[in-house]
Amino acid sequence: MKSSKKIKRFQEFLMNSWPASDYYFLNGWILRFNDGVTSRSNMFEEAIELADVKITEFPDKKEFFIDKTKSLKKLDRTEEGLQLIDGLLLQNPEDFGLLNYKAYWLAHFKKKEEAIEAIQKAIDLDPTDGNYYDSYGEILMGFEEYEEAIDKFKKAIELDPHGWYTYQTYTKMGESYKMLGDYDAAEENLKMGKLSTNSCFCEFDTKKKWADFSQKLIDEIKELKKE
């Protein structure tokens, strides 16, 4: 937990040292993720106000709209967030990644049919992008449809065996097999997921988080096999 004084000093440093657009982006990140400084709802409300300033000053920067939707999601303001995302899709009809983002958003709020419709549309528009199949599988996992999720994960890896996301795909597929009681397949995929973190183009903390999570599931499976 960071004190309000430390956060204020960091915000002042950003304001004086970073371009305006980067300062707004990082300041919004601070507000969303520094729990304990003030109440969570107030943090997200303040982050939304900051996002509105960013959007006014930099209306062509999509990431500031996305920044606002993240805070809206934390406050369960579903319809406002969806309206923003749909507005972005109207302005950026070729950005299929926004459909992917919308699908995750809808799944978070348990809108299964709408989430699947969104991710399927992304796949239809760009059937060669394995990341969309990975997202589809993760969405199905959230609704405990593990067999169908595994099929999507396999397709994701088939399309791009060395994609940036495959370390996550293997791990999620391993977790799905674990939930189905197929411990051998689960362990095999979890080991692949852990191994793949070594070659992923991601930050150290991200690598460690996924590697540790894979190992945790592997350890659980070893215990389950003893029973």
SVG drawing of the C-alpha trace seen along z (x, -y; Angstrom):
<svg xmlns="http://www.w3.org/2000/svg" viewBox="-27 -20 40 63">
<polyline fill="none" stroke="black" stroke-width="0.4" points="0.0,0.0 1.4,-3.4 0.8,-6.6 -1.1,-9.4 2.0,-11.7 4.1,-9.2 1.5,-8.9 1.2,-12.7 5.0,-13.1 5.0,-10.5 2.1,-12.2 4.0,-15.5 7.1,-13.8 5.0,-12.4 3.4,-15.7 6.8,-17.4 8.7,-14.6 6.3,-12.9 4.4,-14.0 0.8,-15.0 -0.8,-12.0 1.5,-9.6 1.1,-11.4 -2.7,-11.0 -2.4,-7.4 -0.1,-6.6 -2.0,-8.7 -5.2,-6.8 -3.3,-3.6 -2.1,-4.8 -5.7,-5.7 -7.1,-2.3 -4.5,-0.1 -3.3,-1.8 -5.9,-0.3 -6.0,-1.7 -5.3,-5.4 -9.0,-6.1 -12.1,-4.1 -12.1,-1.9 -15.2,-3.5 -13.8,-7.0 -10.6,-5.9 -12.4,-4.6 -14.7,-7.7 -11.6,-9.9 -10.0,-7.7 -13.2,-8.2 -13.0,-12.0 -9.4,-11.9 -10.2,-9.7 -12.9,-12.3 -10.2,-15.0 -7.9,-12.7 -10.6,-12.0 -11.4,-15.7 -7.7,-16.6 -6.8,-13.6 -10.0,-12.4 -8.1,-10.4 -6.4,-8.2 -8.4,-5.0 -6.5,-3.8 -8.0,-6.6 -11.5,-5.4 -10.4,-1.9 -8.9,-3.3 -12.3,-4.7 -14.1,-1.4 -11.7,0.4 -12.8,-1.9 -16.5,-1.6 -16.1,2.2 -14.8,2.0 -17.9,0.0 -20.2,2.4 -21.4,-0.3 -22.1,2.1 -24.2,0.2 -21.9,-2.9 -18.9,-0.8 -20.6,1.1 -21.8,-2.2 -18.2,-3.4 -16.9,-0.2 -19.6,-0.1 -18.8,-3.8 -15.1,-2.8 -16.2,0.1 -18.2,-2.3 -15.1,-4.6 -12.7,-1.7 -14.5,1.0 -11.3,2.6 -10.0,3.0 -11.0,6.6 -9.2,6.5 -12.0,4.3 -14.4,7.1 -12.1,9.3 -12.1,6.8 -15.9,6.5 -16.2,10.2 -14.2,10.3 -16.2,7.4 -19.5,9.2 -18.2,12.4 -17.2,10.6 -20.8,9.6 -22.0,13.1 -23.6,12.2 -22.7,15.5 -24.5,15.4 -23.4,11.9 -19.8,12.6 -19.7,15.6 -21.3,13.7 -18.7,10.9 -15.7,13.3 -17.1,15.4 -17.5,12.3 -13.8,11.4 -12.9,15.0 -15.1,14.7 -13.4,11.4 -9.9,12.7 -9.9,16.5 -6.1,16.7 -5.6,15.0 -5.1,17.7 -5.4,15.2 -9.1,14.9 -9.5,18.7 -7.5,18.4 -10.0,15.7 -12.9,17.9 -11.5,20.8 -11.0,18.6 -14.6,17.3 -15.9,20.8 -13.8,21.7 -15.5,18.9 -18.8,20.7 -17.3,24.1 -17.5,25.5 -14.1,27.1 -14.3,29.6 -15.3,26.9 -12.7,24.6 -10.0,27.2 -11.0,27.4 -10.6,23.6 -7.2,23.7 -6.0,26.4 -7.0,24.4 -5.2,21.3 -2.0,23.3 -2.5,24.9 -2.8,21.5 0.3,20.1 2.4,22.6 4.8,19.8 2.4,16.9 2.9,14.4 -0.1,15.8 0.7,19.6 2.2,19.8 -1.2,18.7 -3.0,21.0 -1.2,24.1 -1.7,23.2 -5.4,22.6 -5.8,25.8 -4.0,27.6 -6.3,26.1 -9.3,27.2 -8.1,30.8 -7.6,30.7 -11.2,29.6 -12.3,32.6 -10.1,35.0 -7.7,35.8 -4.6,35.2 -2.0,36.6 -3.1,34.2 -3.4,31.4 0.2,31.9 1.6,32.2 0.0,28.9 0.9,27.1 4.5,28.0 4.4,26.7 2.8,23.5 5.5,23.1 8.3,23.8 6.8,21.4 7.1,18.5 10.9,18.6 10.5,17.5 7.5,15.1 8.0,11.4 6.5,10.2 7.6,8.5 9.4,10.5 6.4,10.1 4.1,11.6 6.4,14.5 6.7,15.2 3.0,15.0 2.1,17.5 5.0,19.8 4.1,19.8 0.5,20.5 1.4,23.4 3.6,24.9 0.8,24.5 -1.6,26.5 1.1,29.1 1.7,29.5 -2.1,29.8 -2.3,32.5 0.5,34.5 -1.4,34.5 -4.6,35.6 -2.8,38.4 -1.8,39.8 -5.4,40.1"/>
</svg>
